[in-house]
Amino acid sequence: MTADITHSASRGSTDRWENEGGPMAPRRTPAPDELQIELKRYGIVPVQLTVFDWGGYRYSNARDAIAAAKRSAILV
C-alpha cells in the first residue's frame, strides 16, 4: 500500500531552507526553580521599576512624562 503525498509550494521552500542550515533549535528556558538557583548563585536581585506611559512613549522619570504632556498641550 502506498500513500499519496503532495507537496505544496510553501512546504517545498521550507524544505530547502531547512536543508541549508537545519531547523532552528528551540531555546531551552530554565525551570523556575533553576532560574531562582542561578539568580541566587550570581547574586542577581530582581528590581521592580515604575514606568510612566504617555502618548505612546514610556518614561522612567515622572517629570519627563509631565513635561512631554505639557509640550503637547502647548502645540494643540
Secondary structure by P-SEA (a helix, b strand, c coil): cbbbbbbcaaaaaaaaaaaacccccccccccaaaaaaaaaaabbbbbbbbbbbccccccccaaaaaaaaaaaaaac
